[in-house]
């Protein structure tokens, strides 16, 4: 679900984390967004991913399963 959220927000898939603790959205925010994406510039995209949507996506993409959302309902509540 985290990958789908990032794709919906940015038009790109998140990059695999190179090391534990690295930001899976770092590569996405540095690229030019695809056509039809909500953020029209790399700067706007970086702002979008720095906010609550980015925090939700980062939590959903954590490498440690215990650090991710425990249920789809918890994920949905944070998105709401």
PDB file of N, CA, C and O in Angstrom:
ATOM      1  N   UNK A   1       0.822  -1.204   0.000  1.00  0.00           N
ATOM      2  CA  UNK A   1       0.000   0.000   0.000  1.00  0.00           C
ATOM      3  C   UNK A   1       0.858   1.257   0.000  1.00  0.00           C
ATOM      4  O   UNK A   1       0.496   2.266  -0.605  1.00  0.00           O
ATOM      5  N   UNK A   2       1.991   1.191   0.678  1.00  0.00           N
ATOM      6  CA  UNK A   2       2.886   2.346   0.696  1.00  0.00           C
ATOM      7  C   UNK A   2       3.429   2.675  -0.679  1.00  0.00           C
ATOM      8  O   UNK A   2       3.529   3.846  -1.046  1.00  0.00           O
ATOM      9  N   UNK A   3       3.778   1.656  -1.440  1.00  0.00           N
ATOM     10  CA  UNK A   3       4.275   1.864  -2.806  1.00  0.00           C
ATOM     11  C   UNK A   3       3.176   2.490  -3.654  1.00  0.00           C
ATOM     12  O   UNK A   3       3.435   3.424  -4.413  1.00  0.00           O
ATOM     13  N   UNK A   4       1.952   1.986  -3.532  1.00  0.00           N
ATOM     14  CA  UNK A   4       0.831   2.556  -4.294  1.00  0.00           C
ATOM     15  C   UNK A   4       0.585   4.012  -3.918  1.00  0.00           C
ATOM     16  O   UNK A   4       0.311   4.833  -4.794  1.00  0.00           O
ATOM     17  N   UNK A   5       0.678   4.347  -2.630  1.00  0.00           N
ATOM     18  CA  UNK A   5       0.493   5.727  -2.199  1.00  0.00           C
ATOM     19  C   UNK A   5       1.536   6.636  -2.843  1.00  0.00           C
ATOM     20  O   UNK A   5       1.200   7.708  -3.347  1.00  0.00           O
ATOM     21  N   UNK A   6       2.781   6.218  -2.829  1.00  0.00           N
ATOM     22  CA  UNK A   6       3.850   7.026  -3.441  1.00  0.00           C
ATOM     23  C   UNK A   6       3.600   7.179  -4.937  1.00  0.00           C
ATOM     24  O   UNK A   6       3.770   8.269  -5.483  1.00  0.00           O
ATOM     25  N   UNK A   7       3.201   6.108  -5.599  1.00  0.00           N
ATOM     26  CA  UNK A   7       2.925   6.195  -7.030  1.00  0.00           C
ATOM     27  C   UNK A   7       1.759   7.135  -7.320  1.00  0.00           C
ATOM     28  O   UNK A   7       1.800   7.888  -8.293  1.00  0.00           O
ATOM     29  N   UNK A   8       0.727   7.100  -6.492  1.00  0.00           N
ATOM     30  CA  UNK A   8      -0.406   8.007  -6.687  1.00  0.00           C
ATOM     31  C   UNK A   8      -0.007   9.464  -6.477  1.00  0.00           C
ATOM     32  O   UNK A   8      -0.470  10.343  -7.203  1.00  0.00           O
ATOM     33  N   UNK A   9       0.840   9.723  -5.499  1.00  0.00           N
ATOM     34  CA  UNK A   9       1.252  11.094  -5.199  1.00  0.00           C
ATOM     35  C   UNK A   9       2.255  11.647  -6.198  1.00  0.00           C
ATOM     36  O   UNK A   9       2.227  12.833  -6.527  1.00  0.00           O
ATOM     37  N   UNK A  10       3.148  10.777  -6.682  1.00  0.00           N
ATOM     38  CA  UNK A  10       4.281  11.271  -7.460  1.00  0.00           C
ATOM     39  C   UNK A  10       4.330  10.798  -8.902  1.00  0.00           C
ATOM     40  O   UNK A  10       4.953  11.448  -9.741  1.00  0.00           O
ATOM     41  N   UNK A  11       3.690   9.688  -9.204  1.00  0.00           N
ATOM     42  CA  UNK A  11       3.793   9.110 -10.531  1.00  0.00           C
ATOM     43  C   UNK A  11       5.002   8.205 -10.682  1.00  0.00           C
ATOM     44  O   UNK A  11       5.209   7.639 -11.755  1.00  0.00           O
ATOM     45  N   UNK A  12       5.807   8.053  -9.637  1.00  0.00           N
ATOM     46  CA  UNK A  12       6.995   7.200  -9.652  1.00  0.00           C
ATOM     47  C   UNK A  12       6.974   6.242  -8.480  1.00  0.00           C
ATOM     48  O   UNK A  12       6.354   6.500  -7.448  1.00  0.00           O
ATOM     49  N   UNK A  13       7.676   5.119  -8.666  1.00  0.00           N
ATOM     50  CA  UNK A  13       7.825   4.173  -7.559  1.00  0.00           C
ATOM     51  C   UNK A  13       8.948   4.648  -6.646  1.00  0.00           C
ATOM     52  O   UNK A  13       9.907   5.264  -7.109  1.00  0.00           O
ATOM     53  N   UNK A  14       8.834   4.365  -5.352  1.00  0.00           N
ATOM     54  CA  UNK A  14       9.940   4.709  -4.452  1.00  0.00           C
ATOM     55  C   UNK A  14      11.150   3.834  -4.746  1.00  0.00           C
ATOM     56  O   UNK A  14      11.010   2.711  -5.229  1.00  0.00           O
ATOM     57  N   UNK A  15      12.320   4.345  -4.458  1.00  0.00           N
ATOM     58  CA  UNK A  15      13.555   3.602  -4.661  1.00  0.00           C
ATOM     59  C   UNK A  15      13.763   2.646  -3.500  1.00  0.00           C
ATOM     60  O   UNK A  15      13.402   2.963  -2.367  1.00  0.00           O
ATOM     61  N   UNK A  16      14.345   1.469  -3.766  1.00  0.00           N
ATOM     62  CA  UNK A  16      14.665   0.566  -2.652  1.00  0.00           C
ATOM     63  C   UNK A  16      15.646   1.242  -1.706  1.00  0.00           C
ATOM     64  O   UNK A  16      16.564   1.937  -2.142  1.00  0.00           O
ATOM     65  N   UNK A  17      15.448   1.038  -0.436  1.00  0.00           N
ATOM     66  CA  UNK A  17      16.345   1.628   0.561  1.00  0.00           C
ATOM     67  C   UNK A  17      17.711   0.965   0.456  1.00  0.00           C
ATOM     68  O   UNK A  17      17.815  -0.262   0.467  1.00  0.00           O
ATOM     69  N   UNK A  18      18.745   1.770   0.354  1.00  0.00           N
ATOM     70  CA  UNK A  18      20.108   1.243   0.238  1.00  0.00           C
ATOM     71  C   UNK A  18      20.588   0.673   1.566  1.00  0.00           C
ATOM     72  O   UNK A  18      21.342  -0.299   1.596  1.00  0.00           O
ATOM     73  N   UNK A  19      20.152   1.275   2.650  1.00  0.00           N
ATOM     74  CA  UNK A  19      20.571   0.827   3.972  1.00  0.00           C
ATOM     75  C   UNK A  19      19.441   1.080   4.951  1.00  0.00           C
ATOM     76  O   UNK A  19      18.571   1.917   4.711  1.00  0.00           O
ATOM     77  N   UNK A  20      19.461   0.364   6.036  1.00  0.00           N
ATOM     78  CA  UNK A  20      18.443   0.560   7.063  1.00  0.00           C
ATOM     79  C   UNK A  20      18.460   2.009   7.511  1.00  0.00           C
ATOM     80  O   UNK A  20      19.522   2.571   7.781  1.00  0.00           O
ATOM     81  N   UNK A  21      17.311   2.599   7.589  1.00  0.00           N
ATOM     82  CA  UNK A  21      17.213   3.979   8.012  1.00  0.00           C
ATOM     83  C   UNK A  21      17.278   4.987   6.894  1.00  0.00           C
ATOM     84  O   UNK A  21      17.026   6.169   7.126  1.00  0.00           O
ATOM     85  N   UNK A  22      17.612   4.559   5.670  1.00  0.00           N
ATOM     86  CA  UNK A  22      17.655   5.515   4.576  1.00  0.00           C
ATOM     87  C   UNK A  22      16.232   5.841   4.126  1.00  0.00           C
ATOM     88  O   UNK A  22      15.314   5.046   4.326  1.00  0.00           O
ATOM     89  N   UNK A  23      16.060   6.993   3.530  1.00  0.00           N
ATOM     90  CA  UNK A  23      14.737   7.487   3.153  1.00  0.00           C
ATOM     91  C   UNK A  23      14.323   6.923   1.797  1.00  0.00           C
ATOM     92  O   UNK A  23      14.953   7.249   0.791  1.00  0.00           O
ATOM     93  N   UNK A  24      13.284   6.085   1.735  1.00  0.00           N
ATOM     94  CA  UNK A  24      12.871   5.515   0.453  1.00  0.00           C
ATOM     95  C   UNK A  24      12.256   6.541  -0.491  1.00  0.00           C
ATOM     96  O   UNK A  24      12.071   6.253  -1.673  1.00  0.00           O
ATOM     97  N   UNK A  25      11.940   7.723   0.005  1.00  0.00           N
ATOM     98  CA  UNK A  25      11.346   8.760  -0.836  1.00  0.00           C
ATOM     99  C   UNK A  25      12.364   9.777  -1.324  1.00  0.00           C
ATOM    100  O   UNK A  25      12.014  10.675  -2.090  1.00  0.00           O
ATOM    101  N   UNK A  26      13.614   9.656  -0.900  1.00  0.00           N
ATOM    102  CA  UNK A  26      14.631  10.639  -1.281  1.00  0.00           C
ATOM    103  C   UNK A  26      14.811  10.705  -2.791  1.00  0.00           C
ATOM    104  O   UNK A  26      14.882  11.801  -3.346  1.00  0.00           O
ATOM    105  N   UNK A  27      14.886   9.582  -3.461  1.00  0.00           N
ATOM    106  CA  UNK A  27      15.066   9.563  -4.901  1.00  0.00           C
ATOM    107  C   UNK A  27      13.847  10.067  -5.645  1.00  0.00           C
ATOM    108  O   UNK A  27      13.981  10.666  -6.712  1.00  0.00           O
ATOM    109  N   UNK A  28      12.668   9.839  -5.107  1.00  0.00           N
ATOM    110  CA  UNK A  28      11.434  10.286  -5.751  1.00  0.00           C
ATOM    111  C   UNK A  28      11.359  11.802  -5.739  1.00  0.00           C
ATOM    112  O   UNK A  28      11.040  12.416  -6.757  1.00  0.00           O
ATOM    113  N   UNK A  29      11.647  12.403  -4.612  1.00  0.00           N
ATOM    114  CA  UNK A  29      11.543  13.856  -4.479  1.00  0.00           C
ATOM    115  C   UNK A  29      12.571  14.580  -5.339  1.00  0.00           C
ATOM    116  O   UNK A  29      12.403  15.762  -5.640  1.00  0.00           O
ATOM    117  N   UNK A  30      13.622  13.890  -5.733  1.00  0.00           N
ATOM    118  CA  UNK A  30      14.680  14.536  -6.519  1.00  0.00           C
ATOM    119  C   UNK A  30      14.420  14.468  -8.019  1.00  0.00           C
ATOM    120  O   UNK A  30      15.131  15.101  -8.801  1.00  0.00           O
ATOM    121  N   UNK A  31      13.411  13.708  -8.426  1.00  0.00           N
ATOM    122  CA  UNK A  31      13.162  13.548  -9.844  1.00  0.00           C
ATOM    123  C   UNK A  31      12.018  14.441 -10.302  1.00  0.00           C
ATOM    124  O   UNK A  31      11.215  14.915  -9.498  1.00  0.00           O
ATOM    125  N   UNK A  32      11.964  14.656 -11.593  1.00  0.00           N
ATOM    126  CA  UNK A  32      10.868  15.435 -12.184  1.00  0.00           C
ATOM    127  C   UNK A  32       9.611  14.581 -12.135  1.00  0.00           C
ATOM    128  O   UNK A  32       9.667  13.422 -12.545  1.00  0.00           O
ATOM    129  N   UNK A  33       8.473  15.092 -11.654  1.00  0.00           N
ATOM    130  CA  UNK A  33       7.267  14.289 -11.574  1.00  0.00           C
ATOM    131  C   UNK A  33       6.709  13.955 -12.956  1.00  0.00           C
ATOM    132  O   UNK A  33       6.931  14.680 -13.926  1.00  0.00           O
ATOM    133  N   UNK A  34       5.992  12.859 -13.020  1.00  0.00           N
ATOM    134  CA  UNK A  34       5.364  12.432 -14.277  1.00  0.00           C
ATOM    135  C   UNK A  34       4.188  13.343 -14.607  1.00  0.00           C
ATOM    136  O   UNK A  34       3.681  14.050 -13.737  1.00  0.00           O
ATOM    137  N   UNK A  35       3.760  13.322 -15.857  1.00  0.00           N
ATOM    138  CA  UNK A  35       2.631  14.150 -16.304  1.00  0.00           C
ATOM    139  C   UNK A  35       1.375  13.786 -15.533  1.00  0.00           C
ATOM    140  O   UNK A  35       1.119  12.612 -15.268  1.00  0.00           O
ATOM    141  N   UNK A  36       0.599  14.786 -15.177  1.00  0.00           N
ATOM    142  CA  UNK A  36      -0.659  14.561 -14.486  1.00  0.00           C
ATOM    143  C   UNK A  36      -0.530  14.377 -12.984  1.00  0.00           C
ATOM    144  O   UNK A  36      -1.507  14.026 -12.322  1.00  0.00           O
ATOM    145  N   UNK A  37       0.645  14.606 -12.439  1.00  0.00           N
ATOM    146  CA  UNK A  37       0.874  14.437 -11.011  1.00  0.00           C
ATOM    147  C   UNK A  37       0.454  15.699 -10.271  1.00  0.00           C
ATOM    148  O   UNK A  37       0.527  16.799 -10.820  1.00  0.00           O
ATOM    149  N   UNK A  38       0.019  15.544  -9.041  1.00  0.00           N
ATOM    150  CA  UNK A  38      -0.461  16.677  -8.255  1.00  0.00           C
ATOM    151  C   UNK A  38       0.588  17.763  -8.083  1.00  0.00           C
ATOM    152  O   UNK A  38       0.265  18.948  -8.169  1.00  0.00           O
ATOM    153  N   UNK A  39       1.825  17.385  -7.844  1.00  0.00           N
ATOM    154  CA  UNK A  39       2.900  18.369  -7.689  1.00  0.00           C
ATOM    155  C   UNK A  39       3.484  18.661  -9.069  1.00  0.00           C
ATOM    156  O   UNK A  39       3.885  17.740  -9.781  1.00  0.00           O
ATOM    157  N   UNK A  40       3.533  19.925  -9.447  1.00  0.00           N
ATOM    158  CA  UNK A  40       3.936  20.273 -10.807  1.00  0.00           C
ATOM    159  C   UNK A  40       5.428  20.537 -10.965  1.00  0.00           C
ATOM    160  O   UNK A  40       5.917  20.603 -12.093  1.00  0.00           O
ATOM    161  N   UNK A  41       6.154  20.686  -9.884  1.00  0.00           N
ATOM    162  CA  UNK A  41       7.597  20.918  -9.953  1.00  0.00           C
ATOM    163  C   UNK A  41       8.288  20.043  -8.910  1.00  0.00           C
ATOM    164  O   UNK A  41       7.650  19.603  -7.953  1.00  0.00           O
ATOM    165  N   UNK A  42       9.585  19.785  -9.084  1.00  0.00           N
ATOM    166  CA  UNK A  42      10.301  19.007  -8.059  1.00  0.00           C
ATOM    167  C   UNK A  42      10.201  19.648  -6.675  1.00  0.00           C
ATOM    168  O   UNK A  42      10.119  18.940  -5.672  1.00  0.00           O
ATOM    169  N   UNK A  43      10.208  20.973  -6.614  1.00  0.00           N
ATOM    170  CA  UNK A  43      10.101  21.660  -5.325  1.00  0.00           C
ATOM    171  C   UNK A  43       8.732  21.405  -4.682  1.00  0.00           C
ATOM    172  O   UNK A  43       8.646  21.149  -3.480  1.00  0.00           O
ATOM    173  N   UNK A  44       7.665  21.474  -5.484  1.00  0.00           N
ATOM    174  CA  UNK A  44       6.321  21.206  -4.966  1.00  0.00           C
ATOM    175  C   UNK A  44       6.199  19.754  -4.533  1.00  0.00           C
ATOM    176  O   UNK A  44       5.545  19.456  -3.533  1.00  0.00           O
ATOM    177  N   UNK A  45       6.817  18.858  -5.269  1.00  0.00           N
ATOM    178  CA  UNK A  45       6.798  17.448  -4.919  1.00  0.00           C
ATOM    179  C   UNK A  45       7.521  17.218  -3.591  1.00  0.00           C
ATOM    180  O   UNK A  45       7.042  16.462  -2.746  1.00  0.00           O
ATOM    181  N   UNK A  46       8.653  17.856  -3.408  1.00  0.00           N
ATOM    182  CA  UNK A  46       9.395  17.723  -2.157  1.00  0.00           C
ATOM    183  C   UNK A  46       8.562  18.226  -0.981  1.00  0.00           C
ATOM    184  O   UNK A  46       8.572  17.616   0.089  1.00  0.00           O
ATOM    185  N   UNK A  47       7.838  19.336  -1.168  1.00  0.00           N
ATOM    186  CA  UNK A  47       6.965  19.844  -0.103  1.00  0.00           C
ATOM    187  C   UNK A  47       5.854  18.859   0.211  1.00  0.00           C
ATOM    188  O   UNK A  47       5.531  18.642   1.378  1.00  0.00           O
ATOM    189  N   UNK A  48       5.269  18.264  -0.811  1.00  0.00           N
ATOM    190  CA  UNK A  48       4.203  17.293  -0.628  1.00  0.00           C
ATOM    191  C   UNK A  48       4.693  16.101   0.183  1.00  0.00           C
ATOM    192  O   UNK A  48       4.008  15.645   1.099  1.00  0.00           O
ATOM    193  N   UNK A  49       5.874  15.598  -0.150  1.00  0.00           N
ATOM    194  CA  UNK A  49       6.402  14.429   0.539  1.00  0.00           C
ATOM    195  C   UNK A  49       6.979  14.769   1.909  1.00  0.00           C
ATOM    196  O   UNK A  49       7.237  13.865   2.704  1.00  0.00           O
ATOM    197  N   UNK A  50       7.185  16.041   2.202  1.00  0.00           N
ATOM    198  CA  UNK A  50       7.678  16.444   3.513  1.00  0.00           C
ATOM    199  C   UNK A  50       6.536  16.532   4.517  1.00  0.00           C
ATOM    200  O   UNK A  50       6.780  16.555   5.723  1.00  0.00           O
ATOM    201  N   UNK A  51       5.309  16.581   4.045  1.00  0.00           N
ATOM    202  CA  UNK A  51       4.150  16.730   4.919  1.00  0.00           C
ATOM    203  C   UNK A  51       3.632  15.406   5.439  1.00  0.00           C
ATOM    204  O   UNK A  51       4.347  14.404   5.481  1.00  0.00           O
ATOM    205  N   UNK A  52       2.373  15.428   5.833  1.00  0.00           N
ATOM    206  CA  UNK A  52       1.752  14.246   6.433  1.00  0.00           C
ATOM    207  C   UNK A  52       1.680  13.070   5.465  1.00  0.00           C
ATOM    208  O   UNK A  52       1.869  11.925   5.878  1.00  0.00           O
ATOM    209  N   UNK A  53       1.413  13.327   4.196  1.00  0.00           N
ATOM    210  CA  UNK A  53       1.346  12.229   3.223  1.00  0.00           C
ATOM    211  C   UNK A  53       2.691  11.527   3.124  1.00  0.00           C
ATOM    212  O   UNK A  53       2.748  10.301   3.027  1.00  0.00           O
ATOM    213  N   UNK A  54       3.757  12.285   3.147  1.00  0.00           N
ATOM    214  CA  UNK A  54       5.091  11.696   3.109  1.00  0.00           C
ATOM    215  C   UNK A  54       5.392  10.883   4.356  1.00  0.00           C
ATOM    216  O   UNK A  54       6.017   9.825   4.279  1.00  0.00           O
ATOM    217  N   UNK A  55       4.949  11.376   5.505  1.00  0.00           N
ATOM    218  CA  UNK A  55       5.167  10.644   6.760  1.00  0.00           C
ATOM    219  C   UNK A  55       4.424   9.310   6.746  1.00  0.00           C
ATOM    220  O   UNK A  55       4.953   8.295   7.198  1.00  0.00           O
ATOM    221  N   UNK A  56       3.209   9.317   6.231  1.00  0.00           N
ATOM    222  CA  UNK A  56       2.429   8.079   6.130  1.00  0.00           C
ATOM    223  C   UNK A  56       3.120   7.112   5.176  1.00  0.00           C
ATOM    224  O   UNK A  56       3.248   5.926   5.481  1.00  0.00           O
ATOM    225  N   UNK A  57       3.565   7.606   4.030  1.00  0.00           N
ATOM    226  CA  UNK A  57       4.244   6.751   3.059  1.00  0.00           C
ATOM    227  C   UNK A  57       5.537   6.182   3.637  1.00  0.00           C
ATOM    228  O   UNK A  57       5.833   5.001   3.458  1.00  0.00           O
ATOM    229  N   UNK A  58       6.300   7.017   4.326  1.00  0.00           N
ATOM    230  CA  UNK A  58       7.561   6.536   4.918  1.00  0.00           C
ATOM    231  C   UNK A  58       7.303   5.419   5.929  1.00  0.00           C
ATOM    232  O   UNK A  58       8.022   4.420   5.953  1.00  0.00           O
ATOM    233  N   UNK A  59       6.274   5.590   6.763  1.00  0.00           N
ATOM    234  CA  UNK A  59       5.964   4.557   7.749  1.00  0.00           C
ATOM    235  C   UNK A  59       5.545   3.267   7.046  1.00  0.00           C
ATOM    236  O   UNK A  59       5.947   2.181   7.465  1.00  0.00           O
ATOM    237  N   UNK A  60       4.753   3.368   5.996  1.00  0.00           N
ATOM    238  CA  UNK A  60       4.297   2.184   5.274  1.00  0.00           C
ATOM    239  C   UNK A  60       5.444   1.473   4.554  1.00  0.00           C
ATOM    240  O   UNK A  60       5.359   0.275   4.287  1.00  0.00           O
ATOM    241  N   UNK A  61       6.512   2.204   4.241  1.00  0.00           N
ATOM    242  CA  UNK A  61       7.632   1.638   3.498  1.00  0.00           C
ATOM    243  C   UNK A  61       8.815   1.220   4.374  1.00  0.00           C
ATOM    244  O   UNK A  61       9.849   0.803   3.852  1.00  0.00           O
ATOM    245  N   UNK A  62       8.679   1.324   5.676  1.00  0.00           N
ATOM    246  CA  UNK A  62       9.805   0.964   6.545  1.00  0.00           C
ATOM    247  C   UNK A  62      10.238  -0.475   6.320  1.00  0.00           C
ATOM    248  O   UNK A  62       9.413  -1.352   6.066  1.00  0.00           O
ATOM    249  N   UNK A  63      11.543  -0.708   6.416  1.00  0.00           N
ATOM    250  CA  UNK A  63      12.084  -2.046   6.190  1.00  0.00           C
ATOM    251  C   UNK A  63      11.665  -3.021   7.284  1.00  0.00           C
ATOM    252  O   UNK A  63      11.392  -4.188   7.003  1.00  0.00           O
ATOM    253  N   UNK A  64      11.614  -2.561   8.504  1.00  0.00           N
ATOM    254  CA  UNK A  64      11.255  -3.424   9.630  1.00  0.00           C
ATOM    255  C   UNK A  64       9.735  -3.587   9.674  1.00  0.00           C
ATOM    256  O   UNK A  64       9.031  -2.603   9.905  1.00  0.00           O
ATOM    257  N   UNK A  65       9.209  -4.789   9.461  1.00  0.00           N
ATOM    258  CA  UNK A  65       7.762  -4.983   9.461  1.00  0.00           C
ATOM    259  C   UNK A  65       7.076  -4.532  10.750  1.00  0.00           C
ATOM    260  O   UNK A  65       5.926  -4.094  10.718  1.00  0.00           O
ATOM    261  N   UNK A  66       7.766  -4.633  11.870  1.00  0.00           N
ATOM    262  CA  UNK A  66       7.178  -4.215  13.143  1.00  0.00           C
ATOM    263  C   UNK A  66       7.010  -2.699  13.216  1.00  0.00           C
ATOM    264  O   UNK A  66       6.215  -2.204  14.016  1.00  0.00           O
ATOM    265  N   UNK A  67       7.748  -1.960  12.390  1.00  0.00           N
ATOM    266  CA  UNK A  67       7.659  -0.498  12.387  1.00  0.00           C
ATOM    267  C   UNK A  67       6.614   0.017  11.397  1.00  0.00           C
ATOM    268  O   UNK A  67       6.284   1.202  11.405  1.00  0.00           O
ATOM    269  N   UNK A  68       6.092  -0.872  10.541  1.00  0.00           N
ATOM    270  CA  UNK A  68       5.059  -0.480   9.573  1.00  0.00           C
ATOM    271  C   UNK A  68       3.692  -0.504  10.239  1.00  0.00           C
ATOM    272  O   UNK A  68       3.564  -0.834  11.418  1.00  0.00           O
ATOM    273  N   UNK A  69       2.681  -0.152   9.468  1.00  0.00           N
ATOM    274  CA  UNK A  69       1.312  -0.210   9.971  1.00  0.00           C
ATOM    275  C   UNK A  69       0.938  -1.652  10.278  1.00  0.00           C
ATOM    276  O   UNK A  69       1.262  -2.562   9.516  1.00  0.00           O
ATOM    277  N   UNK A  70       0.257  -1.852  11.395  1.00  0.00           N
ATOM    278  CA  UNK A  70      -0.155  -3.182  11.810  1.00  0.00           C
ATOM    279  C   UNK A  70      -1.390  -3.690  11.085  1.00  0.00           C
ATOM    280  O   UNK A  70      -1.662  -4.891  11.074  1.00  0.00           O
ATOM    281  N   UNK A  71      -2.133  -2.779  10.484  1.00  0.00           N
ATOM    282  CA  UNK A  71      -3.350  -3.178   9.782  1.00  0.00           C
ATOM    283  C   UNK A  71      -3.686  -2.143   8.705  1.00  0.00           C
ATOM    284  O   UNK A  71      -3.201  -1.012   8.729  1.00  0.00           O
ATOM    285  N   UNK A  72      -4.524  -2.564   7.768  1.00  0.00           N
ATOM    286  CA  UNK A  72      -4.998  -1.639   6.750  1.00  0.00           C
ATOM    287  C   UNK A  72      -5.826  -0.523   7.383  1.00  0.00           C
ATOM    288  O   UNK A  72      -5.825   0.607   6.894  1.00  0.00           O
ATOM    289  N   UNK A  73      -6.525  -0.834   8.457  1.00  0.00           N
ATOM    290  CA  UNK A  73      -7.346   0.184   9.133  1.00  0.00           C
ATOM    291  C   UNK A  73      -6.462   1.269   9.749  1.00  0.00           C
ATOM    292  O   UNK A  73      -6.786   2.453   9.653  1.00  0.00           O
ATOM    293  N   UNK A  74      -5.373   0.890  10.366  1.00  0.00           N
ATOM    294  CA  UNK A  74      -4.447   1.884  10.929  1.00  0.00           C
ATOM    295  C   UNK A  74      -3.864   2.768   9.836  1.00  0.00           C
ATOM    296  O   UNK A  74      -3.708   3.975  10.023  1.00  0.00           O
ATOM    297  N   UNK A  75      -3.543   2.167   8.697  1.00  0.00           N
ATOM    298  CA  UNK A  75      -3.038   2.912   7.537  1.00  0.00           C
ATOM    299  C   UNK A  75      -4.099   3.897   7.056  1.00  0.00           C
ATOM    300  O   UNK A  75      -3.802   5.065   6.805  1.00  0.00           O
ATOM    301  N   UNK A  76      -5.320   3.429   6.931  1.00  0.00           N
ATOM    302  CA  UNK A  76      -6.436   4.284   6.466  1.00  0.00           C
ATOM    303  C   UNK A  76      -6.695   5.425   7.438  1.00  0.00           C
ATOM    304  O   UNK A  76      -6.977   6.544   7.009  1.00  0.00           O
ATOM    305  N   UNK A  77      -6.607   5.170   8.722  1.00  0.00           N
ATOM    306  CA  UNK A  77      -6.840   6.223   9.728  1.00  0.00           C
ATOM    307  C   UNK A  77      -5.805   7.323   9.603  1.00  0.00           C
ATOM    308  O   UNK A  77      -6.146   8.502   9.700  1.00  0.00           O
ATOM    309  N   UNK A  78      -4.552   6.965   9.390  1.00  0.00           N
ATOM    310  CA  UNK A  78      -3.519   7.989   9.219  1.00  0.00           C
ATOM    311  C   UNK A  78      -3.714   8.763   7.922  1.00  0.00           C
ATOM    312  O   UNK A  78      -3.460   9.966   7.873  1.00  0.00           O
ATOM    313  N   UNK A  79      -4.162   8.081   6.873  1.00  0.00           N
ATOM    314  CA  UNK A  79      -4.435   8.794   5.612  1.00  0.00           C
ATOM    315  C   UNK A  79      -5.583   9.769   5.763  1.00  0.00           C
ATOM    316  O   UNK A  79      -5.568  10.849   5.172  1.00  0.00           O
ATOM    317  N   UNK A  80      -6.577   9.397   6.548  1.00  0.00           N
ATOM    318  CA  UNK A  80      -7.735  10.278   6.756  1.00  0.00           C
ATOM    319  C   UNK A  80      -7.304  11.505   7.538  1.00  0.00           C
ATOM    320  O   UNK A  80      -8.126  12.377   7.821  1.00  0.00           O
TER     321      UNK A  80
END
